[in-house]
Amino acid sequence: MLRRLGWLFGLSRRSRQAKALDAKPYIARVKPVLMVDTVQEIAIYIHRFHNLDLFQQGWYQMKITMRWEDGDNVTRGIPSRVVQYEAPESGSNGVWRIDDKDNSFSTQPFRIKYARQDIRLCMMISFTLPLPRYEGSATSAAILKFELMYAPAMDNSSMRHLDALPSAVHEFRIPPKALTGLHSYCPVHFDTLHAVLVDVSVHISVLKSAAYRRPASLSSGVSNSKHVSGGNVQSFKKALGLLASADKKMVSFVKALLKAREILLEEMKRLSEAVDQSIDLSDFVSNMNNVPLSHSGSGQGKEQNSLEKLNITFDLASDDWLHELSKDHLSRLFHLLGTQLHYIWNTFLGFHRDNNTKILEYLRDIWTKDRRAEWSIWMVYSKVEMPHHFINSGMSDIINHSAHKRVSSVLKLTDPAQLAANRAELHRRSIAQMRMNNRSIQDMHILGDPMRVPIIIVERVLNAPRRTLSDNSYLRHVDLLETSLLNDETEETKATNSKQSARELKIVVFVHGFQANSLMEPYRKYLHTYLSLSGPHLGYLYSTNSLFNSGLWLLKKLKSTQVIHQLTLTDDPDLRHTFFYKLCKQKTLENFKNIILLSSPQDGYVPYHSARIESCQPATFDSTKRGIAFLEMLNNCMDQIRGPAPEAPHQQRVFMRCDVNFDMTVYGRNLNSFIGRAAHIEFLESDIFARFIMWSFQDLFR
């Protein structure tokens, strides 16, 4: 019992004596924590939520998070400020919310009832990302994540389920160079099953942190060198080396703030000129470099020094001039730059609140132009002349049976579908060696894996006169003509609108033959663009997919479906009485100003030549009735395309063929890939190629 009581009082058999302090002082490991720090400020403005075609009605909510790309999902951006520009609409319910567990921001829930519904959110959310380990400027990219939350619209209690798993996710990557300063439009689309458009703009800058950490002080044992010996000397030298590296970090911090200040001032000037609203910063700019670098109350009677009086030239490309300043001068310069940046940043936020719509529209126009250049990585352009008439070569009469194998091998080598696929594959390999733009926000749906993005080969077909290339050739002035055609079309549309004082209705048709229906008669004058997604315009004649042809033959025998007989031109013994022959003879394509044909050499369901409305080698060598009827169908279609555009006889119709080459490696080697079904389904499941085409040729869809 006494032994146990002794343990309670700290006594034991082994140690009966009182413990004494060691005579040798303890050498503390000095961790040079800087008194300065910078943060990454990323402001996200959400203007509106536009429902394109959501499949389900109900309550929706957007959730936003931010993190470092090379992090462990622990260091996340913290929502530091939320400003609601306008009062929420009647369709909204509840309030926005910040979750401290995952540092996420969630908008107020809003109810979607119908397509094309607009929900104006009009709020600015500022995220703060700490930059302690990047020495002033970020070396890692930031990931901006948007999540779409959904709950059925049974009652208000169903909104409790909005915190469940997200229905769709859309991520964006902000490169390190863009984190220094950027103002950009950033549309959020989510995916094809949740077709929406969220108008978002992102505004980025580097600011001085509001919290400061005090430097660790050296112990008394370190300050007195005579008490330092042995291994303690090494610790002391290491501590001094760490303190010396702190000066280099201070230079990095100052340089980062100088660059951020320059970018922010340039962007504010550009935005103010774009929206025609001036920002008076003349006094600030004239005095911003007049930095006091000495204590005014030192009592030594010395004149205050400044960067201007020291004749120091601001060179952001080099930091040599910063190394000439003392540590105290660098500290003062850092704090002054931080104060200036906070002032400029707050001025910008106020300016943005007063002109948010104009700024968003301007940034959207800039984004559209930049995307054309960025997406051109996956688009290859070419121009060809349109043949005036397709004729049968008649070579089948002179090719004997002994030469048949040699000719068939030549046809395989010059197969247009195979040549197009090889061309796209070579271009896909070259993309791996390209460098992406490091000054723009990157859509992870596209740039997450650039090798998986479809390659689009755009072929502009020109109706050129019959003559060889010369100095006065039509092809010499194709670029100027193409630009003038689009400009003239836009100007004519504007002039027509001003004369009629009404909105012009333009119809984009995706189905061949639908416009031939009598119900379309009142709307034919409004037909604008015809876009075909791998449609069999010439039927299934001369299809080279033997396995697919066998399946069609079996279906015709078992079910005798009319549409299959029409596609294979077997619905009538006379080819000239078949459905597709009559359809090609009708004037259906001539009602459109623009015609875009999408095809894929990987599509085994629709013949390549039929989707592109062009001849094929088997038809060229076929002098039978079938070959003659096929060429008549082809020439009937081309005559409509070759003719003048409706209501504008002096203008040429825009005719383009677009080959879409998908990455089939994701499907592996299976039956769908072998018969070409996977590529055919990709036209319906993928929307990236549609975005490329519609954004690259916006005038054709307006």
HELIX and SHEET records of a PDB file:
HELIX    1   1 LEU A    2  LEU A    8  1                                   7    
HELIX    2   2 ASN A  156  ASP A  163  5                                   8    
HELIX    3   3 PRO A  176  LEU A  179  1                                   4    
HELIX    4   4 SER A  220  SER A  223  1                                   4    
HELIX    5   5 SER A  225  HIS A  227  5                                   3    
HELIX    6   6 GLY A  231  ALA A  274  1                                  44    
HELIX    7   7 SER A  282  ASN A  287  1                                   6    
HELIX    8   8 ASP A  320  HIS A  323  1                                   4    
HELIX    9   9 LYS A  327  ASP A  354  1                                  28    
HELIX   10  10 ASN A  356  TRP A  375  1                                  20    
HELIX   11  11 SER A  376  TRP A  378  5                                   3    
HELIX   12  12 MET A  395  ASP A  397  5                                   3    
HELIX   13  13 HIS A  401  ALA A  403  5                                   3    
HELIX   14  14 HIS A  404  LEU A  413  1                                  10    
HELIX   15  15 PRO A  416  ILE A  431  1                                  16    
HELIX   16  16 MET A  444  LEU A  447  1                                   4    
HELIX   17  17 PRO A  450  ARG A  452  5                                   3    
HELIX   18  18 TYR A  474  HIS A  477  5                                   4    
HELIX   19  19 VAL A  478  GLN A  500  1                                  23    
HELIX   20  20 PHE A  514  ALA A  516  5                                   3    
HELIX   21  21 SER A  518  TYR A  526  5                                   9    
HELIX   22  22 SER A  546  LEU A  558  1                                  13    
HELIX   23  23 GLN A  562  LEU A  567  1                                   6    
HELIX   24  24 LEU A  575  HIS A  577  5                                   3    
HELIX   25  25 PHE A  579  LYS A  585  1                                   7    
HELIX   26  26 LEU A  589  ASN A  591  5                                   3    
HELIX   27  27 TYR A  608  ARG A  612  1                                   5    
HELIX   28  28 GLN A  617  THR A  620  1                                   4    
HELIX   29  29 LYS A  625  ARG A  642  1                                  18    
HELIX   30  30 MET A  664  VAL A  666  5                                   3    
HELIX   31  31 LEU A  671  ILE A  675  1                                   5    
HELIX   32  32 ARG A  677  GLU A  685  1                                   9    
HELIX   33  33 ILE A  688  SER A  696  1                                   9    
HELIX   34  34 GLN A  698  PHE A  701  5                                   4    
SHEET    1   A 5 ILE A  78  GLN A  84  0                                        
SHEET    2   A 5 ASP A 118  PRO A 130 -1                                        
SHEET    3   A 5 THR A  38  LEU A  54 -1                                        
SHEET    4   A 5 HIS A 194  LYS A 208 -1                                        
SHEET    5   A 5 GLY A 181  TYR A 185 -1                                        
SHEET    1   B 5 ILE A  78  GLN A  84  0                                        
SHEET    2   B 5 ASP A 118  PRO A 130 -1                                        
SHEET    3   B 5 THR A  38  LEU A  54 -1                                        
SHEET    4   B 5 HIS A 194  LYS A 208 -1                                        
SHEET    5   B 5 VAL A 188  ASP A 191 -1                                        
SHEET    1   C 4 ARG A  97  ASP A  99  0                                        
SHEET    2   C 4 SER A 104  SER A 106 -1                                        
SHEET    3   C 4 GLY A  58  TRP A  68 -1                                        
SHEET    4   C 4 PHE A 110  ILE A 112 -1                                        
SHEET    1   D 6 ARG A  97  ASP A  99  0                                        
SHEET    2   D 6 SER A 104  SER A 106 -1                                        
SHEET    3   D 6 GLY A  58  TRP A  68 -1                                        
SHEET    4   D 6 ALA A 142  ALA A 151 -1                                        
SHEET    5   D 6 ALA A 168  ILE A 174 -1                                        
SHEET    6   D 6 GLN A 442  ASP A 443 -1                                        
SHEET    1   E 6 MET A 379  GLU A 385  0                                        
SHEET    2   E 6 ILE A 455  LEU A 462  1                                        
SHEET    3   E 6 VAL A 654  ASN A 661 -1                                        
SHEET    4   E 6 ASN A 594  SER A 599  1                                        
SHEET    5   E 6 LEU A 527  LEU A 533  1                                        
SHEET    6   E 6 ILE A 507  VAL A 509  1                                        
END                                                                             
